[in-house]
Amino acid sequence: MALPGKTRQSDEWQAAIEALLMAAENRGPLMHARIGMLRALNRNVERTFKSSGRDTHWGKRKLKRDQ
């Protein structure tokens, strides 16, 4: 309830609050409340994926006969 009005009305926070209340009343899993809170806290963070960071090992055979 200490959140500012606009923040409290956002969809992410509404879902997080609902999941937290359901978990507190033993009507829902605690993991949903945790995920909801993390999504609400990180709602403005842009998710990026760098595929150039590492080489993948998929498709590389390490058998002696293949060398």
All heavy atoms as TSV, in Angstrom:
chain	resi	resn	atom	element	x	y	z
A	1	MET	N	N	0.810	-1.197	0.000
A	1	MET	CA	C	0.000	0.000	0.000
A	1	MET	C	C	0.858	1.268	0.000
A	1	MET	O	O	0.349	2.346	-0.210
A	1	MET	CB	C	-0.912	-0.001	1.222
A	1	MET	CG	C	-1.929	-1.142	1.221
A	1	MET	SD	S	-2.922	-1.249	-0.261
A	1	MET	CE	C	-4.027	0.095	-0.041
A	2	ALA	N	N	2.160	1.119	0.211
A	2	ALA	CA	C	3.026	2.290	0.247
A	2	ALA	C	C	3.508	2.696	-1.140
A	2	ALA	O	O	4.272	3.632	-1.264
A	2	ALA	CB	C	4.229	2.019	1.150
A	3	LEU	N	N	3.075	1.987	-2.171
A	3	LEU	CA	C	3.483	2.335	-3.527
A	3	LEU	C	C	2.713	3.560	-4.007
A	3	LEU	O	O	1.563	3.771	-3.623
A	3	LEU	CB	C	3.194	1.174	-4.481
A	3	LEU	CG	C	4.018	-0.076	-4.286
A	3	LEU	CD1	C	3.467	-1.196	-5.154
A	3	LEU	CD2	C	5.460	0.182	-4.624
A	4	PRO	N	N	3.323	4.367	-4.863
A	4	PRO	CA	C	2.592	5.485	-5.451
A	4	PRO	C	C	1.412	4.976	-6.287
A	4	PRO	O	O	1.396	3.831	-6.737
A	4	PRO	CB	C	3.624	6.173	-6.347
A	4	PRO	CG	C	4.939	5.709	-5.864
A	4	PRO	CD	C	4.726	4.370	-5.240
A	5	GLY	N	N	0.436	5.835	-6.508
A	5	GLY	CA	C	-0.801	5.441	-7.175
A	5	GLY	C	C	-0.619	4.848	-8.551
A	5	GLY	O	O	-1.197	3.810	-8.874
A	6	LYS	N	N	0.182	5.494	-9.413
A	6	LYS	CA	C	0.372	4.973	-10.771
A	6	LYS	C	C	1.094	3.642	-10.754
A	6	LYS	O	O	0.768	2.737	-11.521
A	6	LYS	CB	C	1.159	5.965	-11.623
A	6	LYS	CG	C	0.331	7.071	-12.191
A	6	LYS	CD	C	1.143	7.830	-13.204
A	6	LYS	CE	C	0.242	8.787	-13.954
A	6	LYS	NZ	N	0.954	9.491	-15.006
A	7	THR	N	N	2.067	3.504	-9.890
A	7	THR	CA	C	2.813	2.246	-9.804
A	7	THR	C	C	1.905	1.137	-9.312
A	7	THR	O	O	1.938	0.019	-9.832
A	7	THR	CB	C	4.013	2.403	-8.852
A	7	THR	OG1	O	4.814	3.488	-9.302
A	7	THR	CG2	C	4.858	1.154	-8.825
A	8	ARG	N	N	1.089	1.428	-8.335
A	8	ARG	CA	C	0.194	0.424	-7.768
A	8	ARG	C	C	-0.851	-0.035	-8.778
A	8	ARG	O	O	-1.314	-1.157	-8.733
A	8	ARG	CB	C	-0.499	0.995	-6.535
A	8	ARG	CG	C	-1.168	-0.045	-5.707
A	8	ARG	CD	C	-1.772	0.486	-4.415
A	8	ARG	NE	N	-1.192	1.714	-3.953
A	8	ARG	CZ	C	-1.914	2.766	-3.534
A	8	ARG	NH1	N	-3.210	2.719	-3.547
A	8	ARG	NH2	N	-1.310	3.856	-3.109
A	9	GLN	N	N	-1.226	0.824	-9.701
A	9	GLN	CA	C	-2.252	0.491	-10.680
A	9	GLN	C	C	-1.717	-0.260	-11.895
A	9	GLN	O	O	-2.497	-0.696	-12.732
A	9	GLN	CB	C	-2.975	1.759	-11.142
A	9	GLN	CG	C	-3.735	2.469	-10.046
A	9	GLN	CD	C	-4.798	1.571	-9.414
A	9	GLN	OE1	O	-5.426	0.782	-10.086
A	9	GLN	NE2	N	-4.963	1.707	-8.110
A	10	SER	N	N	-0.397	-0.408	-12.022
A	10	SER	CA	C	0.155	-1.094	-13.191
A	10	SER	C	C	-0.215	-2.583	-13.150
A	10	SER	O	O	-0.435	-3.172	-12.090
A	10	SER	CB	C	1.676	-0.936	-13.249
A	10	SER	OG	O	2.280	-1.684	-12.228
A	11	ASP	N	N	-0.293	-3.177	-14.327
A	11	ASP	CA	C	-0.700	-4.587	-14.436
A	11	ASP	C	C	0.264	-5.522	-13.722
A	11	ASP	O	O	-0.161	-6.496	-13.096
A	11	ASP	CB	C	-0.801	-4.993	-15.906
A	11	ASP	CG	C	-1.948	-4.296	-16.616
A	11	ASP	OD1	O	-2.894	-3.865	-15.927
A	11	ASP	OD2	O	-1.882	-4.177	-17.850
A	12	GLU	N	N	1.562	-5.216	-13.795
A	12	GLU	CA	C	2.550	-6.084	-13.161
A	12	GLU	C	C	2.374	-6.109	-11.649
A	12	GLU	O	O	2.419	-7.165	-11.023
A	12	GLU	CB	C	3.980	-5.630	-13.501
A	12	GLU	CG	C	4.339	-5.807	-14.947
A	12	GLU	CD	C	3.976	-4.595	-15.796
A	12	GLU	OE1	O	3.447	-3.609	-15.240
A	12	GLU	OE2	O	4.209	-4.638	-17.007
A	13	TRP	N	N	2.172	-4.927	-11.059
A	13	TRP	CA	C	2.015	-4.866	-9.610
A	13	TRP	C	C	0.687	-5.464	-9.167
A	13	TRP	O	O	0.611	-6.106	-8.117
A	13	TRP	CB	C	2.160	-3.437	-9.097
A	13	TRP	CG	C	3.589	-3.052	-8.955
A	13	TRP	CD1	C	4.300	-2.209	-9.733
A	13	TRP	CD2	C	4.508	-3.543	-7.970
A	13	TRP	NE1	N	5.597	-2.134	-9.311
A	13	TRP	CE2	C	5.756	-2.935	-8.224
A	13	TRP	CE3	C	4.412	-4.428	-6.907
A	13	TRP	CZ2	C	6.880	-3.203	-7.447
A	13	TRP	CZ3	C	5.538	-4.681	-6.135
A	13	TRP	CH2	C	6.749	-4.073	-6.410
A	14	GLN	N	N	-0.358	-5.297	-9.949
A	14	GLN	CA	C	-1.645	-5.890	-9.590
A	14	GLN	C	C	-1.544	-7.413	-9.559
A	14	GLN	O	O	-2.048	-8.061	-8.642
A	14	GLN	CB	C	-2.720	-5.453	-10.585
A	14	GLN	CG	C	-3.144	-4.016	-10.428
A	14	GLN	CD	C	-3.868	-3.788	-9.120
A	14	GLN	OE1	O	-4.703	-4.581	-8.713
A	14	GLN	NE2	N	-3.526	-2.695	-8.455
A	15	ALA	N	N	-0.876	-7.986	-10.556
A	15	ALA	CA	C	-0.702	-9.439	-10.593
A	15	ALA	C	C	0.173	-9.918	-9.437
A	15	ALA	O	O	-0.104	-10.957	-8.822
A	15	ALA	CB	C	-0.087	-9.851	-11.924
A	16	ALA	N	N	1.218	-9.166	-9.126
A	16	ALA	CA	C	2.115	-9.554	-8.030
A	16	ALA	C	C	1.387	-9.499	-6.685
A	16	ALA	O	O	1.530	-10.404	-5.858
A	16	ALA	CB	C	3.328	-8.636	-8.001
A	17	ILE	N	N	0.596	-8.468	-6.479
A	17	ILE	CA	C	-0.137	-8.336	-5.220
A	17	ILE	C	C	-1.168	-9.450	-5.080
A	17	ILE	O	O	-1.325	-10.049	-4.007
A	17	ILE	CB	C	-0.797	-6.939	-5.137
A	17	ILE	CG1	C	0.280	-5.866	-4.990
A	17	ILE	CG2	C	-1.794	-6.874	-4.000
A	17	ILE	CD1	C	-0.229	-4.451	-5.167
A	18	GLU	N	N	-1.869	-9.750	-6.173
A	18	GLU	CA	C	-2.871	-10.813	-6.132
A	18	GLU	C	C	-2.228	-12.170	-5.832
A	18	GLU	O	O	-2.736	-12.933	-5.017
A	18	GLU	CB	C	-3.614	-10.876	-7.459
A	18	GLU	CG	C	-4.729	-11.893	-7.473
A	18	GLU	CD	C	-5.471	-11.902	-8.788
A	18	GLU	OE1	O	-5.270	-10.997	-9.614
A	18	GLU	OE2	O	-6.256	-12.848	-8.983
A	19	ALA	N	N	-1.096	-12.462	-6.470
A	19	ALA	CA	C	-0.408	-13.727	-6.223
A	19	ALA	C	C	0.116	-13.795	-4.795
A	19	ALA	O	O	0.075	-14.857	-4.163
A	19	ALA	CB	C	0.738	-13.903	-7.212
A	20	LEU	N	N	0.587	-12.677	-4.269
A	20	LEU	CA	C	1.083	-12.646	-2.893
A	20	LEU	C	C	-0.039	-12.880	-1.889
A	20	LEU	O	O	0.119	-13.633	-0.923
A	20	LEU	CB	C	1.770	-11.308	-2.630
A	20	LEU	CG	C	2.515	-11.164	-1.320
A	20	LEU	CD1	C	3.624	-12.194	-1.236
A	20	LEU	CD2	C	3.079	-9.766	-1.187
A	21	LEU	N	N	-1.185	-12.274	-2.124
A	21	LEU	CA	C	-2.328	-12.487	-1.227
A	21	LEU	C	C	-2.824	-13.931	-1.293
A	21	LEU	O	O	-3.185	-14.518	-0.267
A	21	LEU	CB	C	-3.454	-11.523	-1.576
A	21	LEU	CG	C	-3.206	-10.060	-1.197
A	21	LEU	CD1	C	-4.320	-9.179	-1.728
A	21	LEU	CD2	C	-3.068	-9.923	0.300
A	22	MET	N	N	-2.854	-14.496	-2.502
A	22	MET	CA	C	-3.288	-15.889	-2.630
A	22	MET	C	C	-2.330	-16.831	-1.908
A	22	MET	O	O	-2.754	-17.796	-1.271
A	22	MET	CB	C	-3.414	-16.262	-4.103
A	22	MET	CG	C	-4.608	-15.635	-4.781
A	22	MET	SD	S	-4.732	-16.031	-6.521
A	22	MET	CE	C	-5.050	-17.778	-6.453
A	23	ALA	N	N	-1.026	-16.559	-1.995
A	23	ALA	CA	C	-0.044	-17.400	-1.309
A	23	ALA	C	C	-0.168	-17.256	0.207
A	23	ALA	O	O	-0.022	-18.236	0.941
A	23	ALA	CB	C	1.361	-17.036	-1.760
A	24	ALA	N	N	-0.477	-16.045	0.667
A	24	ALA	CA	C	-0.616	-15.820	2.106
A	24	ALA	C	C	-1.843	-16.534	2.663
A	24	ALA	O	O	-1.850	-16.958	3.820
A	24	ALA	CB	C	-0.710	-14.326	2.390
A	25	GLU	N	N	-2.869	-16.695	1.839
A	25	GLU	CA	C	-4.096	-17.360	2.274
A	25	GLU	C	C	-4.106	-18.848	1.939
A	25	GLU	O	O	-5.140	-19.504	2.046
A	25	GLU	CB	C	-5.297	-16.683	1.613
A	25	GLU	CG	C	-5.477	-15.246	2.037
A	25	GLU	CD	C	-6.514	-14.511	1.209
A	25	GLU	OE1	O	-6.993	-15.079	0.199
A	25	GLU	OE2	O	-6.845	-13.374	1.569
A	26	ASN	N	N	-2.968	-19.393	1.526
A	26	ASN	CA	C	-2.822	-20.800	1.150
A	26	ASN	C	C	-3.751	-21.192	0.012
A	26	ASN	O	O	-4.247	-22.308	-0.044
A	26	ASN	CB	C	-3.032	-21.727	2.342
A	26	ASN	CG	C	-1.890	-21.680	3.313
A	26	ASN	OD1	O	-0.752	-21.465	2.915
A	26	ASN	ND2	N	-2.190	-21.856	4.591
A	27	ARG	N	N	-4.001	-20.282	-0.903
A	27	ARG	CA	C	-4.824	-20.577	-2.072
A	27	ARG	C	C	-3.989	-20.639	-3.340
A	27	ARG	O	O	-4.528	-20.877	-4.413
A	27	ARG	CB	C	-5.920	-19.522	-2.253
A	27	ARG	CG	C	-6.947	-19.525	-1.152
A	27	ARG	CD	C	-8.105	-18.604	-1.459
A	27	ARG	NE	N	-7.646	-17.233	-1.646
A	27	ARG	CZ	C	-8.009	-16.447	-2.660
A	27	ARG	NH1	N	-8.825	-16.885	-3.580
A	27	ARG	NH2	N	-7.560	-15.217	-2.742
A	28	GLY	N	N	-2.701	-20.422	-3.237
A	28	GLY	CA	C	-1.840	-20.445	-4.411
A	28	GLY	C	C	-0.406	-20.725	-4.011
A	28	GLY	O	O	-0.022	-20.562	-2.851
A	29	PRO	N	N	0.414	-21.136	-4.969
A	29	PRO	CA	C	1.815	-21.455	-4.656
A	29	PRO	C	C	2.648	-20.204	-4.388
A	29	PRO	O	O	2.416	-19.146	-4.974
A	29	PRO	CB	C	2.309	-22.188	-5.897
A	29	PRO	CG	C	1.369	-21.833	-6.975
A	29	PRO	CD	C	0.074	-21.448	-6.346
A	30	LEU	N	N	3.595	-20.355	-3.519
A	30	LEU	CA	C	4.480	-19.252	-3.164
A	30	LEU	C	C	5.374	-18.865	-4.341
A	30	LEU	O	O	5.756	-17.702	-4.479
A	30	LEU	CB	C	5.330	-19.644	-1.956
A	30	LEU	CG	C	6.176	-18.564	-1.321
A	30	LEU	CD1	C	5.300	-17.428	-0.830
A	30	LEU	CD2	C	6.992	-19.130	-0.193
A	31	MET	N	N	5.691	-19.805	-5.211
A	31	MET	CA	C	6.546	-19.526	-6.363
A	31	MET	C	C	5.897	-18.502	-7.286
A	31	MET	O	O	6.579	-17.649	-7.848
A	31	MET	CB	C	6.847	-20.817	-7.127
A	31	MET	CG	C	7.784	-20.622	-8.296
A	31	MET	SD	S	9.395	-19.961	-7.829
A	31	MET	CE	C	10.131	-21.382	-7.089
A	32	HIS	N	N	4.581	-18.544	-7.444
A	32	HIS	CA	C	3.898	-17.560	-8.284
A	32	HIS	C	C	4.042	-16.156	-7.702
A	32	HIS	O	O	4.213	-15.188	-8.437
A	32	HIS	CB	C	2.428	-17.911	-8.435
A	32	HIS	CG	C	2.198	-19.103	-9.304
A	32	HIS	ND1	N	0.949	-19.585	-9.568
A	32	HIS	CD2	C	3.051	-19.919	-9.961
A	32	HIS	CE1	C	1.037	-20.635	-10.360
A	32	HIS	NE2	N	2.316	-20.860	-10.595
A	33	ALA	N	N	3.974	-16.053	-6.380
A	33	ALA	CA	C	4.145	-14.755	-5.735
A	33	ALA	C	C	5.567	-14.242	-5.943
A	33	ALA	O	O	5.773	-13.054	-6.217
A	33	ALA	CB	C	3.836	-14.866	-4.253
A	34	ARG	N	N	6.540	-15.124	-5.848
A	34	ARG	CA	C	7.932	-14.719	-6.055
A	34	ARG	C	C	8.159	-14.250	-7.482
A	34	ARG	O	O	8.776	-13.209	-7.725
A	34	ARG	CB	C	8.861	-15.887	-5.737
A	34	ARG	CG	C	10.313	-15.567	-5.899
A	34	ARG	CD	C	11.178	-16.784	-5.569
A	34	ARG	NE	N	12.572	-16.453	-5.627
A	34	ARG	CZ	C	13.304	-16.446	-6.740
A	34	ARG	NH1	N	12.743	-16.756	-7.883
A	34	ARG	NH2	N	14.571	-16.125	-6.706
A	35	ILE	N	N	7.659	-15.009	-8.447
A	35	ILE	CA	C	7.828	-14.637	-9.850
A	35	ILE	C	C	7.123	-13.324	-10.141
A	35	ILE	O	O	7.658	-12.454	-10.837
A	35	ILE	CB	C	7.314	-15.765	-10.763
A	35	ILE	CG1	C	8.214	-16.984	-10.641
A	35	ILE	CG2	C	7.215	-15.308	-12.214
A	35	ILE	CD1	C	7.663	-18.226	-11.295
A	36	GLY	N	N	5.935	-13.148	-9.592
A	36	GLY	CA	C	5.194	-11.898	-9.794
A	36	GLY	C	C	5.930	-10.699	-9.238
A	36	GLY	O	O	5.975	-9.636	-9.875
A	37	MET	N	N	6.505	-10.840	-8.055
A	37	MET	CA	C	7.246	-9.730	-7.461
A	37	MET	C	C	8.502	-9.403	-8.275
A	37	MET	O	O	8.819	-8.233	-8.489
A	37	MET	CB	C	7.638	-10.064	-6.019
A	37	MET	CG	C	6.466	-10.128	-5.071
A	37	MET	SD	S	5.535	-8.595	-4.990
A	37	MET	CE	C	6.669	-7.554	-4.140
A	38	LEU	N	N	9.205	-10.423	-8.740
A	38	LEU	CA	C	10.402	-10.175	-9.544
A	38	LEU	C	C	10.060	-9.504	-10.869
A	38	LEU	O	O	10.763	-8.600	-11.324
A	38	LEU	CB	C	11.153	-11.482	-9.791
A	38	LEU	CG	C	11.856	-12.071	-8.571
A	38	LEU	CD1	C	12.432	-13.443	-8.903
A	38	LEU	CD2	C	12.940	-11.146	-8.077
A	39	ARG	N	N	8.963	-9.916	-11.490
A	39	ARG	CA	C	8.550	-9.288	-12.745
A	39	ARG	C	C	8.111	-7.845	-12.517
A	39	ARG	O	O	8.367	-6.974	-13.347
A	39	ARG	CB	C	7.426	-10.088	-13.387
A	39	ARG	CG	C	7.913	-11.422	-13.921
A	39	ARG	CD	C	6.855	-12.129	-14.674
A	39	ARG	NE	N	6.682	-11.449	-15.955
A	39	ARG	CZ	C	5.781	-11.775	-16.847
A	39	ARG	NH1	N	4.959	-12.762	-16.609
A	39	ARG	NH2	N	5.700	-11.118	-17.984
A	40	ALA	N	N	7.447	-7.584	-11.391
A	40	ALA	CA	C	7.006	-6.222	-11.101
A	40	ALA	C	C	8.196	-5.315	-10.789
A	40	ALA	O	O	8.240	-4.161	-11.230
A	40	ALA	CB	C	6.026	-6.233	-9.930
A	41	LEU	N	N	9.160	-5.830	-10.062
A	41	LEU	CA	C	10.339	-5.033	-9.727
A	41	LEU	C	C	11.197	-4.738	-10.952
A	41	LEU	O	O	11.802	-3.670	-11.049
A	41	LEU	CB	C	11.184	-5.750	-8.674
A	41	LEU	CG	C	10.586	-5.774	-7.265
A	41	LEU	CD1	C	11.393	-6.706	-6.376
A	41	LEU	CD2	C	10.539	-4.379	-6.691
A	42	ASN	N	N	11.253	-5.672	-11.887
A	42	ASN	CA	C	12.098	-5.522	-13.067
A	42	ASN	C	C	11.290	-5.175	-14.313
A	42	ASN	O	O	11.699	-5.485	-15.428
A	42	ASN	CB	C	12.888	-6.811	-13.310
A	42	ASN	CG	C	13.851	-7.096	-12.195
A	42	ASN	OD1	O	14.525	-6.191	-11.724
A	42	ASN	ND2	N	13.909	-8.321	-11.761
A	43	ARG	N	N	10.180	-4.510	-14.163
A	43	ARG	CA	C	9.290	-4.236	-15.294
A	43	ARG	C	C	9.895	-3.263	-16.292
A	43	ARG	O	O	9.543	-3.291	-17.461
A	43	ARG	CB	C	7.945	-3.718	-14.807
A	43	ARG	CG	C	7.989	-2.328	-14.217
A	43	ARG	CD	C	6.668	-1.939	-13.597
A	43	ARG	NE	N	6.718	-0.608	-13.057
A	43	ARG	CZ	C	7.266	-0.262	-11.917
A	43	ARG	NH1	N	7.818	-1.194	-11.174
A	43	ARG	NH2	N	7.281	0.975	-11.501
A	44	ASN	N	N	10.821	-2.422	-15.902
A	44	ASN	CA	C	11.419	-1.436	-16.804
A	44	ASN	C	C	12.794	-1.857	-17.323
A	44	ASN	O	O	13.449	-1.087	-18.011
A	44	ASN	CB	C	11.543	-0.081	-16.104
A	44	ASN	CG	C	10.189	0.492	-15.780
A	44	ASN	OD1	O	9.235	0.284	-16.513
A	44	ASN	ND2	N	10.089	1.207	-14.676
A	45	VAL	N	N	13.222	-3.057	-17.001
A	45	VAL	CA	C	14.533	-3.545	-17.415
A	45	VAL	C	C	14.387	-4.234	-18.765
A	45	VAL	O	O	13.549	-5.116	-18.946
A	45	VAL	CB	C	15.107	-4.530	-16.371
A	45	VAL	CG1	C	16.426	-5.106	-16.839
A	45	VAL	CG2	C	15.274	-3.831	-15.039
A	46	GLU	N	N	15.213	-3.830	-19.719
A	46	GLU	CA	C	15.181	-4.438	-21.043
A	46	GLU	C	C	15.958	-5.741	-21.018
A	46	GLU	O	O	17.104	-5.793	-20.578
A	46	GLU	CB	C	15.798	-3.497	-22.070
A	46	GLU	CG	C	15.769	-4.028	-23.472
A	46	GLU	CD	C	16.403	-3.069	-24.466
A	46	GLU	OE1	O	16.556	-1.888	-24.128
A	46	GLU	OE2	O	16.765	-3.530	-25.557
A	47	ARG	N	N	15.338	-6.800	-21.502
A	47	ARG	CA	C	15.991	-8.102	-21.537
A	47	ARG	C	C	16.764	-8.241	-22.839
A	47	ARG	O	O	16.208	-8.079	-23.913
A	47	ARG	CB	C	14.950	-9.201	-21.426
A	47	ARG	CG	C	14.258	-9.195	-20.087
A	47	ARG	CD	C	13.157	-10.241	-20.062
A	47	ARG	NE	N	12.423	-10.177	-18.834
A	47	ARG	CZ	C	11.283	-9.521	-18.684
A	47	ARG	NH1	N	10.751	-8.886	-19.706
A	47	ARG	NH2	N	10.670	-9.484	-17.525
A	48	THR	N	N	18.050	-8.553	-22.717
A	48	THR	CA	C	18.883	-8.719	-23.905
A	48	THR	C	C	19.560	-10.082	-23.849
A	48	THR	O	O	19.772	-10.645	-22.772
A	48	THR	CB	C	19.957	-7.631	-24.006
A	48	THR	OG1	O	20.766	-7.668	-22.821
A	48	THR	CG2	C	19.321	-6.254	-24.124
A	49	PHE	N	N	19.905	-10.583	-25.010
A	49	PHE	CA	C	20.582	-11.866	-25.112
A	49	PHE	C	C	21.746	-11.716	-26.072
A	49	PHE	O	O	21.568	-11.317	-27.209
A	49	PHE	CB	C	19.614	-12.934	-25.625
A	49	PHE	CG	C	20.255	-14.271	-25.822
A	49	PHE	CD1	C	20.628	-15.038	-24.737
A	49	PHE	CD2	C	20.495	-14.757	-27.084
A	49	PHE	CE1	C	21.223	-16.260	-24.916
A	49	PHE	CE2	C	21.100	-15.979	-27.277
A	49	PHE	CZ	C	21.455	-16.731	-26.180
A	50	LYS	N	N	22.946	-12.021	-25.578
A	50	LYS	CA	C	24.134	-11.955	-26.419
A	50	LYS	C	C	24.506	-13.371	-26.834
A	50	LYS	O	O	24.968	-14.156	-26.025
A	50	LYS	CB	C	25.301	-11.315	-25.677
A	50	LYS	CG	C	25.096	-9.856	-25.360
A	50	LYS	CD	C	26.365	-9.199	-24.873
A	50	LYS	CE	C	26.961	-9.919	-23.702
A	50	LYS	NZ	N	28.148	-9.289	-23.150
A	51	SER	N	N	24.303	-13.677	-28.094
A	51	SER	CA	C	24.646	-15.015	-28.553
A	51	SER	C	C	26.108	-15.118	-28.962
A	51	SER	O	O	26.616	-16.214	-29.161
A	51	SER	CB	C	23.761	-15.410	-29.732
A	51	SER	OG	O	23.987	-14.526	-30.801
A	52	SER	N	N	26.790	-14.003	-29.118
A	52	SER	CA	C	28.185	-14.045	-29.551
A	52	SER	C	C	29.142	-14.261	-28.381
A	52	SER	O	O	30.347	-14.293	-28.578
A	52	SER	CB	C	28.538	-12.732	-30.248
A	52	SER	OG	O	28.410	-11.649	-29.347
A	53	GLY	N	N	28.640	-14.430	-27.194
A	53	GLY	CA	C	29.488	-14.561	-26.022
A	53	GLY	C	C	30.264	-15.848	-25.942
A	53	GLY	O	O	31.411	-15.867	-25.535
A	54	ARG	N	N	29.657	-16.951	-26.354
A	54	ARG	CA	C	30.315	-18.251	-26.209
A	54	ARG	C	C	30.090	-19.103	-27.447
A	54	ARG	O	O	29.122	-18.942	-28.160
A	54	ARG	CB	C	29.719	-19.010	-25.031
A	54	ARG	CG	C	30.056	-18.438	-23.702
A	54	ARG	CD	C	29.667	-19.421	-22.638
A	54	ARG	NE	N	28.363	-19.048	-22.107
A	54	ARG	CZ	C	27.582	-19.836	-21.409
A	54	ARG	NH1	N	27.944	-21.063	-21.185
A	54	ARG	NH2	N	26.440	-19.432	-20.946
A	55	ASP	N	N	31.004	-20.043	-27.631
A	55	ASP	CA	C	30.796	-21.063	-28.653
A	55	ASP	C	C	29.927	-22.153	-28.056
A	55	ASP	O	O	30.053	-22.490	-26.871
A	55	ASP	CB	C	32.123	-21.676	-29.090
A	55	ASP	CG	C	32.934	-20.737	-29.957
A	55	ASP	OD1	O	32.318	-19.849	-30.570
A	55	ASP	OD2	O	34.164	-20.889	-30.004
A	56	THR	N	N	29.075	-22.705	-28.851
A	56	THR	CA	C	28.240	-23.792	-28.356
A	56	THR	C	C	28.901	-25.121	-28.656
A	56	THR	O	O	29.691	-25.249	-29.591
A	56	THR	CB	C	26.855	-23.747	-29.016
A	56	THR	OG1	O	27.016	-23.854	-30.422
A	56	THR	CG2	C	26.144	-22.445	-28.689
A	57	HIS	N	N	28.569	-26.100	-27.881
A	57	HIS	CA	C	29.126	-27.426	-28.069
A	57	HIS	C	C	28.181	-28.322	-28.854
A	57	HIS	O	O	28.498	-29.469	-29.127
A	57	HIS	CB	C	29.419	-28.072	-26.713
A	57	HIS	CG	C	28.194	-28.311	-25.899
A	57	HIS	ND1	N	27.612	-27.323	-25.160
A	57	HIS	CD2	C	27.433	-29.407	-25.734
A	57	HIS	CE1	C	26.543	-27.800	-24.558
A	57	HIS	NE2	N	26.408	-29.057	-24.885
A	58	TRP	N	N	27.032	-27.822	-29.222
A	58	TRP	CA	C	26.044	-28.637	-29.915
A	58	TRP	C	C	26.536	-29.022	-31.294
A	58	TRP	O	O	27.036	-28.220	-32.063
A	58	TRP	CB	C	24.725	-27.886	-30.046
A	58	TRP	CG	C	24.174	-27.466	-28.750
A	58	TRP	CD1	C	23.937	-28.243	-27.661
A	58	TRP	CD2	C	23.809	-26.139	-28.382
A	58	TRP	NE1	N	23.440	-27.499	-26.637
A	58	TRP	CE2	C	23.355	-26.199	-27.061
A	58	TRP	CE3	C	23.818	-24.920	-29.030
A	58	TRP	CZ2	C	22.911	-25.077	-26.389
A	58	TRP	CZ3	C	23.372	-23.820	-28.354
A	58	TRP	CH2	C	22.928	-23.908	-27.045
A	59	GLY	N	N	26.387	-30.267	-31.621
A	59	GLY	CA	C	26.750	-30.750	-32.940
A	59	GLY	C	C	28.214	-31.093	-33.099
A	59	GLY	O	O	28.638	-31.535	-34.159
A	60	LYS	N	N	29.011	-30.896	-32.084
A	60	LYS	CA	C	30.435	-31.214	-32.168
A	60	LYS	C	C	30.665	-32.581	-31.535
A	60	LYS	O	O	30.428	-32.771	-30.353
A	60	LYS	CB	C	31.272	-30.165	-31.451
A	60	LYS	CG	C	31.205	-28.812	-32.105
A	60	LYS	CD	C	32.104	-27.831	-31.384
A	60	LYS	CE	C	32.041	-26.487	-32.049
A	60	LYS	NZ	N	32.856	-25.490	-31.375
A	61	ARG	N	N	31.123	-33.490	-32.344
A	61	ARG	CA	C	31.367	-34.831	-31.840
A	61	ARG	C	C	32.797	-34.937	-31.335
A	61	ARG	O	O	33.708	-34.412	-31.939
A	61	ARG	CB	C	31.105	-35.839	-32.929
A	61	ARG	CG	C	29.649	-35.787	-33.374
A	61	ARG	CD	C	29.384	-36.852	-34.354
A	61	ARG	NE	N	29.585	-38.151	-33.727
A	61	ARG	CZ	C	28.723	-39.156	-33.839
A	61	ARG	NH1	N	27.639	-39.005	-34.521
A	61	ARG	NH2	N	28.964	-40.306	-33.274
A	62	LYS	N	N	32.982	-35.670	-30.263
A	62	LYS	CA	C	34.297	-35.811	-29.677
A	62	LYS	C	C	34.753	-37.259	-29.682
A	62	LYS	O	O	35.460	-37.695	-28.796
A	62	LYS	CB	C	34.280	-35.264	-28.249
A	62	LYS	CG	C	34.050	-33.787	-28.188
A	62	LYS	CD	C	34.137	-33.275	-26.789
A	62	LYS	CE	C	33.928	-31.776	-26.786
A	62	LYS	NZ	N	33.955	-31.199	-25.484
A	63	LEU	N	N	34.325	-37.992	-30.691
A	63	LEU	CA	C	34.728	-39.383	-30.775
A	63	LEU	C	C	36.081	-39.485	-31.503
A	63	LEU	O	O	36.394	-38.679	-32.351
A	63	LEU	CB	C	33.677	-40.202	-31.517
A	63	LEU	CG	C	32.296	-40.246	-30.858
A	63	LEU	CD1	C	31.325	-40.987	-31.755
A	63	LEU	CD2	C	32.382	-40.887	-29.495
A	64	LYS	N	N	36.828	-40.487	-31.145
A	64	LYS	CA	C	38.147	-40.688	-31.738
A	64	LYS	C	C	38.050	-40.932	-33.245
A	64	LYS	O	O	38.870	-40.448	-34.008
A	64	LYS	CB	C	38.828	-41.884	-31.043
A	64	LYS	CG	C	40.244	-42.105	-31.443
A	64	LYS	CD	C	41.130	-41.015	-30.894
A	64	LYS	CE	C	42.577	-41.349	-31.168
A	64	LYS	NZ	N	43.462	-40.290	-30.750
A	65	ARG	N	N	37.041	-41.651	-33.678
A	65	ARG	CA	C	36.914	-41.979	-35.097
A	65	ARG	C	C	36.597	-40.762	-35.965
A	65	ARG	O	O	36.799	-40.778	-37.158
A	65	ARG	CB	C	35.849	-43.023	-35.299
A	65	ARG	CG	C	34.481	-42.513	-34.950
A	65	ARG	CD	C	33.388	-43.472	-35.231
A	65	ARG	NE	N	32.145	-42.767	-34.922
A	65	ARG	CZ	C	31.002	-43.334	-34.755
A	65	ARG	NH1	N	30.892	-44.634	-34.861
A	65	ARG	NH2	N	29.939	-42.627	-34.478
A	66	ASP	N	N	36.078	-39.685	-35.375
A	66	ASP	CA	C	35.697	-38.511	-36.131
A	66	ASP	C	C	36.841	-37.500	-36.295
A	66	ASP	O	O	36.677	-36.500	-36.961
A	66	ASP	CB	C	34.511	-37.816	-35.479
A	66	ASP	CG	C	33.254	-38.685	-35.522
A	66	ASP	OD1	O	33.166	-39.522	-36.443
A	66	ASP	OD2	O	32.397	-38.539	-34.639
A	67	GLN	N	N	37.983	-37.761	-35.719
A	67	GLN	CA	C	39.085	-36.803	-35.795
A	67	GLN	C	C	39.895	-36.954	-37.034
A	67	GLN	O	O	40.007	-37.913	-37.669
A	67	GLN	CB	C	39.990	-36.939	-34.559
A	67	GLN	CG	C	39.256	-36.533	-33.319
A	67	GLN	CD	C	40.145	-36.717	-32.084
A	67	GLN	OE1	O	41.243	-37.250	-32.165
A	67	GLN	NE2	N	39.656	-36.265	-30.956
